[in-house]
Amino acid sequence: MINHFMHPGLQRLSRNTVTSIHPQATLSLPAKAVFRLPEKVLQFGTGVFIRGLIDYYIDKANNQGIFNGRVVMVKSTAAGDIGVFRQQDCLYTLLMKSVDEGVETDKKVICAGISRVLDAMQDWQQVLDCAADPGIQIILSNTTEAGITFLEDDRVDAGPPLSFPGKLLAVLIRRFQACQGSLEGGFVIVPTELIPDNGQKLKSIVLQLAKIHHPDEAFMDWLQTANDFCNSLVDRIVPGKPAAAVQERMEKALGYRDDAMIMSESFGLWAIETHSPQSRNRLSFSQADPGIHIVENIEKFRELKLRLLNASHNLSCALGYLAGFDTVKEAMAHPGFDAFMRRLILDEIASAILSSSITIADTFNFGTKVLDRYRNPYIGFEWLSICVQDTSKIKIRAVPVIRQVHAKTRTVPDGISLGFAAYIRFMRSEQDKDGTFRGHFKGRDYIISDDSAHALHAHWKNASDLSLVQNILADRELWETDLSTLQGFAESVTFYLDNLDRKDVLQVIKMASAERNLPPPIGVHS
């Protein structure tokens, strides 16, 4: 815990004390008028991510005089404690530290976008009262991927229902009753859980529950016509609460105590899909930051994130660890590894995903930001954490890239081949008596946390060299396709797999990342 007794004069952050906080160049304070704004948003989720991105955007808009509405935040599960939010009037400090295009960014914001917090277990009637409030027109959620789940026996008349979709259905029924079925009374519903087509999946589950528990024809029609369930995509690294020493130092510098303080990178992306002019109008906070995009199709943003960010993560995590680096920032501080990542992202993956909707400028702009985020010296993501369940992540994120680039060039580039070779080498294991799979590489011992560890273990026992690689690439249970049919891919992966054992890994990385001239596209500046 943080020892606040070292600074006995520190006052706790709250609405009463925020006015006495001394202004600083890097600290943004909320405008006084923000505290008088009406409630416009009902939000399910209190976690660090939704506060570090979504609520920050709403607060930013309010301070610009754009959205002019605050958030009622709901703790929707039994986990977690909301006491600190109530003690601090839902105020919290967001620390944003990054390096963007070589320039250090250090911003601190006291966020005041949240008006109050409710506990669904204790305050369910107040949540339903919010549903009946015509001023609240937007519902947001971040209940983790497991939150959007269908529970057939979830009672909609419970106080509250068990699942988030069940709670949402109860809120919609109350709204329908309050607005007497008016089309203008519907909500804009924007889930931010990290699952594809999250809005449509949530709508489908709510409809299923409604047919079982509230099969009123008029309500069913209103549910589908008056409410806009929007798919959305979000992206920001929000590690959460600072380390104790960092927080203590920060509180001393700022002059107040904040037990809800969180930290994040400065990059942010929130893409929301809607065809409704009314929804666009209600989501007016989108004007406050260039990271918010209200569009008719978010697939472009999903593809950029899934391939340039996520796929590059999973094509480099094993390699970064085998090269002797524990964290991403350590690896990116090495010029050779940085050059490898630049080629992998801006050349190999970027060329694979170019399409009628994704231009060279799109891939360059997004890819350059990805590289800046990897280089961020303030966030220390561990390679081993990224390696968890790497097989399934490679299947979803990287295999489509491999097939796309091969279809365009009839080959698979060196960086991707090396990344795949490093994955195979990382997955070479011995099995303990308790079933744990352990890897060993040049003095590094590690536990393999991957549901497919047993399959790779068997492949390593039954073959070697080119046959080993071909067998792994041809395993449809792993990849849902036969990657061994891609011309030259198995041979290239085998070449790098052999060199990883025989040579220094950084030398192998240099072999795969020979400098190429990658000039920025016309109109784009690096």
C-alpha positions in Angstrom: 0.0 0.0 0.0 1.0 3.6 -0.5 2.3 5.3 2.7 0.5 8.6 2.7 1.8 9.4 6.2 5.0 10.6 4.6 3.0 13.6 3.4 0.6 14.3 6.3 -0.5 17.6 4.7 -1.9 16.0 1.6 -5.6 16.6 1.0 -7.7 13.9 -0.8 -8.9 14.8 -4.3 -12.6 15.7 -4.2 -14.9 18.3 -5.6 -14.4 20.5 -2.5 -10.6 20.3 -2.7 -10.0 20.5 -6.4 -10.4 24.3 -6.4 -7.4 24.6 -4.1 -5.0 22.6 -6.2 -2.2 24.7 -7.5 -2.3 24.9 -11.3 0.7 23.3 -13.1 1.8 23.4 -16.7 1.3 19.7 -17.2 -1.8 19.3 -15.1 -5.3 20.1 -16.5 -8.0 20.9 -14.0 -11.7 20.6 -14.7 -13.7 23.7 -15.5 -16.1 24.7 -12.8 -19.1 24.5 -15.2 -18.4 20.7 -15.7 -19.8 19.9 -12.3 -23.2 21.4 -13.2 -23.6 19.4 -16.4 -26.6 17.0 -16.7 -26.2 13.3 -16.8 -26.3 11.9 -20.4 -24.6 8.5 -20.2 -25.2 5.3 -18.3 -22.0 3.3 -18.2 -21.6 -0.4 -17.1 -18.0 -0.9 -16.0 -15.7 0.9 -13.6 -12.3 -0.5 -14.7 -9.1 1.4 -15.5 -9.5 1.0 -19.3 -12.9 2.6 -19.7 -11.8 5.4 -17.3 -8.5 5.8 -19.1 -10.0 6.2 -22.6 -13.8 6.5 -22.9 -14.4 8.7 -19.8 -11.3 10.7 -20.6 -12.7 11.5 -24.0 -16.1 12.6 -22.6 -14.3 14.7 -20.0 -12.2 16.3 -22.7 -15.3 17.1 -24.7 -17.0 18.7 -21.7 -14.1 20.9 -21.0 -14.2 22.1 -24.6 -17.9 22.9 -24.3 -18.9 20.2 -26.8 -20.8 17.3 -25.3 -21.9 18.9 -22.1 -23.0 15.7 -20.3 -21.7 13.5 -17.5 -21.6 9.8 -16.9 -23.4 7.6 -14.3 -21.0 4.8 -13.7 -22.3 1.3 -12.7 -20.4 -1.4 -11.0 -22.1 -4.3 -12.7 -20.5 -7.3 -10.9 -19.7 -8.2 -7.3 -16.0 -7.8 -7.8 -14.3 -4.5 -7.0 -14.7 -1.7 -4.6 -16.3 1.7 -5.4 -15.7 3.3 -2.1 -12.8 5.4 -3.3 -14.9 6.9 -6.1 -17.5 8.0 -3.7 -14.9 9.5 -1.3 -13.4 11.4 -4.2 -16.7 12.4 -5.9 -15.6 10.2 -8.9 -12.7 12.5 -9.6 -9.4 10.8 -10.6 -6.1 11.8 -12.1 -5.0 10.3 -15.5 -1.3 10.3 -16.2 -0.4 10.0 -19.9 3.2 9.4 -20.8 4.5 8.5 -24.2 7.1 9.3 -26.8 5.4 10.4 -30.0 7.6 10.9 -33.1 10.6 11.2 -30.8 9.0 13.9 -28.6 8.2 13.1 -25.0 4.6 13.6 -24.0 3.7 14.1 -20.3 0.2 15.1 -19.5 -1.8 14.9 -16.3 -5.6 15.4 -16.3 -8.0 15.5 -13.4 -11.0 13.8 -15.0 -14.5 15.0 -13.9 -16.6 13.3 -16.5 -18.3 10.9 -14.0 -21.0 12.4 -11.9 -21.7 9.4 -9.6 -21.2 5.7 -9.2 -23.8 3.1 -8.5 -23.5 -0.5 -7.4 -25.9 -2.7 -9.4 -26.2 -5.1 -6.4 -27.1 -2.4 -4.0 -28.5 0.4 -6.1 -30.5 -1.4 -8.8 -33.6 0.8 -8.4 -31.4 3.9 -9.0 -30.0 2.3 -12.2 -33.6 1.8 -13.4 -34.4 5.4 -12.5 -31.5 6.4 -14.8 -33.2 4.2 -17.5 -36.3 6.3 -17.1 -34.5 9.7 -17.3 -35.0 11.1 -20.8 -31.8 13.1 -20.5 -29.7 9.9 -20.5 -29.5 8.8 -24.2 -26.3 6.8 -24.4 -25.3 3.5 -22.8 -21.7 2.4 -22.7 -20.1 -0.7 -21.5 -16.8 -2.4 -20.8 -17.6 -5.6 -18.9 -14.7 -7.6 -20.3 -15.2 -10.1 -23.2 -16.9 -12.5 -20.8 -19.5 -9.9 -20.0 -21.4 -10.2 -23.3 -22.7 -13.7 -22.5 -26.0 -15.4 -23.0 -27.6 -16.8 -19.8 -30.9 -18.4 -20.8 -32.2 -18.4 -17.2 -31.2 -14.9 -16.4 -34.3 -13.4 -14.8 -35.0 -9.9 -16.1 -37.2 -9.0 -13.1 -34.4 -9.8 -10.6 -32.8 -7.0 -8.8 -30.5 -7.1 -10.7 -30.2 -9.8 -13.4 -27.0 -11.7 -13.3 -25.5 -10.9 -16.8 -24.8 -7.6 -18.4 -27.1 -8.4 -21.3 -29.8 -9.2 -18.7 -29.2 -5.9 -16.9 -29.4 -4.1 -20.2 -32.7 -5.8 -21.1 -34.2 -4.7 -17.8 -32.9 -1.1 -18.5 -34.5 -1.2 -21.9 -37.8 -2.4 -20.6 -37.9 0.4 -18.0 -37.0 2.9 -20.7 -39.8 1.6 -23.0 -42.3 2.0 -20.2 -41.1 5.5 -19.4 -41.1 6.8 -22.9 -44.3 5.0 -23.9 -42.6 3.4 -26.9 -41.4 6.6 -28.4 -38.8 6.2 -31.2 -37.0 9.2 -29.8 -36.8 7.5 -26.4 -34.4 4.8 -27.6 -30.7 4.6 -26.6 -27.4 4.7 -28.5 -25.7 1.6 -27.1 -22.0 1.4 -27.6 -20.2 -1.7 -26.1 -16.4 -1.4 -26.0 -15.6 -5.0 -25.1 -12.8 -6.4 -27.3 -14.8 -8.9 -29.4 -15.6 -8.6 -33.1 -19.0 -7.0 -33.9 -19.6 -6.4 -30.2 -22.7 -4.2 -30.8 -24.4 -6.8 -33.0 -23.5 -9.6 -30.7 -24.9 -7.7 -27.7 -28.1 -7.0 -29.6 -28.5 -10.6 -30.6 -28.2 -11.8 -27.0 -30.6 -9.1 -25.7 -33.1 -10.1 -28.4 -32.8 -13.8 -27.4 -33.4 -12.9 -23.7 -36.4 -10.7 -24.6 -38.1 -13.4 -26.6 -37.8 -15.7 -23.5 -38.5 -13.3 -20.7 -40.4 -10.3 -22.2 -42.0 -11.4 -25.5 -44.2 -8.3 -25.8 -44.6 -7.5 -29.5 -44.7 -3.7 -29.1 -41.5 -3.8 -27.0 -39.7 -6.2 -29.4 -40.4 -3.8 -32.3 -39.3 -0.8 -30.2 -36.1 -2.6 -29.1 -35.1 -3.2 -32.7 -36.1 0.1 -34.3 -35.6 2.8 -31.6 -32.2 1.6 -30.3 -28.9 1.8 -32.1 -26.5 -1.0 -31.1 -23.2 0.2 -32.5 -20.1 -1.9 -33.1 -17.0 -0.2 -31.8 -13.3 -0.7 -31.6 -11.0 0.7 -28.9 -7.3 0.8 -28.4 -5.2 2.3 -25.7 -2.7 0.8 -23.2 -3.9 1.5 -19.7 -1.7 -0.3 -17.2 -3.8 1.1 -14.4 -2.6 2.2 -11.0 1.0 3.4 -10.8 3.6 1.6 -8.8 3.5 2.7 -5.2 6.8 4.6 -5.4 5.6 6.4 -8.6 2.3 7.3 -7.1 3.8 8.6 -3.9 6.3 10.8 -5.9 3.5 12.0 -8.1 1.1 12.9 -5.2 3.9 14.9 -3.6 4.5 16.8 -6.8 0.8 17.5 -7.4 0.0 18.3 -3.8 -3.0 16.0 -3.2 -3.8 12.4 -2.5 -5.6 10.4 -5.2 -6.4 6.7 -4.6 -8.1 6.4 -8.0 -5.1 7.7 -10.0 -4.3 5.7 -13.2 -1.8 5.9 -15.9 -1.9 5.3 -19.7 -0.2 6.0 -22.9 -1.2 9.1 -24.9 -2.3 7.2 -28.0 -6.1 6.5 -28.2 -8.5 5.1 -30.7 -12.3 4.7 -30.5 -14.0 3.9 -33.7 -17.9 3.7 -33.6 -20.0 2.3 -36.3 -23.4 3.8 -37.0 -25.6 4.7 -40.0 -27.9 7.0 -37.9 -27.6 10.8 -38.1 -29.4 11.0 -34.7 -26.7 8.8 -33.1 -23.9 10.9 -34.6 -25.6 14.0 -33.1 -25.9 12.3 -29.7 -22.2 11.2 -29.8 -21.0 14.7 -30.2 -18.1 14.1 -27.9 -16.4 12.6 -31.0 -15.4 16.2 -32.0 -13.1 16.5 -29.0 -10.3 14.3 -30.1 -8.9 13.0 -33.5 -8.7 9.5 -32.0 -12.5 9.2 -32.1 -14.1 8.1 -35.4 -17.8 7.9 -36.1 -18.1 5.9 -39.3 -20.4 3.7 -41.2 -18.0 0.8 -41.2 -15.2 0.2 -38.7 -13.6 -2.7 -40.5 -10.7 -0.5 -41.8 -9.8 0.4 -38.2 -10.2 -3.2 -37.1 -7.9 -4.5 -39.8 -5.2 -1.9 -39.1 -5.2 -2.7 -35.4 -5.5 -6.4 -35.8 -2.6 -6.7 -38.3 -0.2 -3.8 -37.7 -0.5 -3.9 -33.9 -1.7 -7.3 -32.8 -0.2 -9.5 -35.5 3.2 -7.8 -35.1 3.1 -8.4 -31.4 2.6 -12.1 -31.9 5.1 -12.4 -34.7 7.7 -10.8 -32.4 7.0 -11.8 -28.8 8.9 -15.2 -28.9 11.7 -13.6 -30.9 12.1 -10.7 -28.4 12.3 -13.1 -25.5 14.7 -15.5 -27.2 16.9 -12.5 -28.1 17.4 -11.9 -24.3 14.9 -9.1 -23.7 12.3 -9.2 -21.0 10.2 -6.3 -22.1 9.1 -4.7 -25.3 10.7 -1.4 -24.4 14.1 -3.1 -23.8 14.0 -4.7 -27.2 13.0 -1.6 -29.0 15.9 0.3 -27.4 18.2 -2.0 -29.4 18.7 -0.5 -32.9 18.8 -3.9 -34.6 15.5 -5.0 -33.1 13.9 -1.7 -33.8 14.9 -2.0 -37.5 13.4 -5.5 -37.6 10.1 -4.2 -36.2 10.1 -1.3 -38.6 10.5 -3.6 -41.6 8.0 -6.2 -40.2 5.3 -3.5 -39.7 5.8 -0.8 -42.3 6.9 -3.2 -45.1 5.8 -6.8 -44.7 2.5 -6.6 -42.9 1.6 -3.2 -44.4 2.0 -4.5 -48.0 -0.2 -7.5 -47.2 -3.3 -5.5 -46.0 -3.4 -2.8 -48.7 -6.8 -2.7 -50.3 -9.4 -0.4 -51.8 -10.2 0.9 -48.3 -6.6 0.8 -46.8 -4.0 3.0 -48.4 -0.3 3.2 -48.1 -0.7 6.4 -46.1 -3.1 4.6 -43.7 -0.6 1.8 -43.0 2.3 4.2 -42.7 0.4 6.5 -40.3 -1.0 3.7 -38.1 2.2 1.6 -38.3 4.4 4.6 -37.3 2.2 5.1 -34.2 2.5 1.4 -33.4 6.3 1.7 -33.4 6.2 4.8 -31.2 4.0 2.9 -28.8 6.4 -0.1 -28.7 9.2 2.3 -28.0 7.4 4.0 -25.1 9.9 3.9 -22.2 7.2 4.3 -19.6 5.3 1.1 -20.2 7.1 -2.2 -19.7 5.1 -5.0 -21.2 6.8 -8.3 -20.7 7.3 -10.6 -23.8 6.4 -13.7 -21.8 3.0 -12.1 -21.0 2.4 -11.5 -24.7 3.5 -15.1 -25.5 0.5 -16.5 -23.5 -1.8 -18.4 -25.8 0.4 -17.3 -28.7 -0.7 -20.1 -31.0 -4.4 -19.1 -31.1 -3.4 -15.4 -31.4 -1.1 -16.2 -34.4 -4.0 -18.1 -36.0 -6.4 -15.2 -35.7 -4.0 -12.3 -36.2 -1.1 -13.4 -38.3 -2.1 -16.3 -40.4 -4.4 -14.1 -42.6 -1.5 -11.8 -43.1 0.8 -14.7 -44.2 -1.8 -15.9 -46.7 -2.5 -12.4 -48.0 1.2 -11.5 -48.6 1.8 -14.9 -50.2 -1.2 -14.4 -52.5 0.3 -11.0 -53.6 4.0 -11.9 -53.9 4.1 -15.7 -54.1 6.5 -15.6 -51.1 6.5 -15.0 -47.4 9.0 -12.2 -46.3 12.0 -12.8 -44.1 10.7 -11.0 -41.0 7.4 -13.0 -40.9 9.4 -16.2 -41.5 11.8 -15.4 -38.7 8.9 -14.6 -36.4 7.3 -17.9 -37.1 10.6 -19.7 -36.6 11.0 -18.1 -33.2 7.5 -19.2 -32.2 8.3 -22.8 -33.1 11.6 -22.7 -31.2 10.0 -21.0 -28.2 7.4 -23.9 -28.1 10.1 -26.6 -27.9 9.5 -28.1 -24.5 9.9 -30.7 -21.8 6.9 -31.8 -19.8 7.0 -32.0 -16.0 5.3 -34.7 -14.1 2.5 -32.2 -13.2 1.9 -31.6 -16.9 3.6 -28.2 -17.1 5.5 -27.5 -20.4 8.8 -25.8 -19.9 11.1 -24.3 -22.5 14.8 -23.8 -22.5 16.9 -21.6 -24.8 20.5 -20.6 -24.3 20.3 -20.3 -20.5 16.7 -19.0 -20.4 14.1 -21.3 -18.7 10.4 -20.4 -19.0 7.0 -21.9 -18.6 4.9 -22.2 -21.8 1.3 -21.0 -21.2 -0.4 -22.1 -24.4 -3.3 -24.6 -24.9 -1.5 -25.9 -27.9 1.8 -26.7 -26.1 1.0 -30.4 -26.1 0.6 -30.4 -29.9 3.9 -28.6 -30.5 5.6 -30.9 -27.9 4.5 -33.9 -30.0 5.7 -32.3 -33.3 9.1 -31.7 -31.8 9.4 -35.3 -30.6 8.3 -36.8 -33.9 10.4 -34.9 -36.5 13.2 -32.4 -37.0 14.5 -29.8 -39.5 12.3 -29.3 -42.6 10.0 -32.2 -41.8 9.3 -30.7 -38.3 8.4 -27.3 -39.8 6.3 -28.8 -42.6 4.3 -30.9 -40.1 3.6 -27.9 -37.9 2.6 -25.7 -40.8 0.4 -28.4 -42.2 -1.5 -28.9 -38.9 -5.0 -27.8 -39.6 -6.0 -28.2 -36.0 -3.6 -25.4 -35.1 -4.2 -23.0 -38.1 -7.5 -24.1 -39.7 -5.5 -24.1 -43.0 -2.4 -25.8 -44.5 0.4 -23.3 -44.4 2.9 -25.9 -45.8 1.4 -25.4 -49.3 2.7 -21.8 -49.4 5.6 -21.8 -51.8 9.0 -21.4 -50.0 7.5 -20.7 -46.5 8.6 -24.0 -44.9 12.1 -23.7 -46.3 12.4 -20.1 -45.1 11.1 -20.9 -41.6 13.5 -23.9 -41.4 16.5 -21.7 -42.4 15.8 -19.3 -39.6 15.0 -22.0 -37.1 18.4 -23.6 -37.7 20.1 -20.2 -37.4 18.4 -19.3 -34.1 20.2 -22.3 -32.5 23.5 -21.9 -34.2 24.0 -18.1 -34.1 23.4 -15.2 -31.8 19.8 -14.2 -32.1 20.5 -10.6 -32.7 22.7 -11.6 -35.7 19.8 -13.6 -37.1 17.5 -10.6 -36.6 20.0 -8.5 -38.5 19.9 -11.1 -41.4 16.1 -10.8 -41.6 16.0 -7.1 -41.4 18.5 -5.9 -43.9 17.9 -2.2 -44.3 15.5 -1.2 -47.0 14.6 2.2 -48.1 11.1 2.9 -46.8 10.3 6.4 -47.9 7.1 7.8 -46.5 4.2 7.9 -49.0 3.5 11.1 -50.8 2.0 13.6 -48.4 3.1 11.7 -45.3 6.0 12.7 -43.1 7.8 10.5 -40.7 
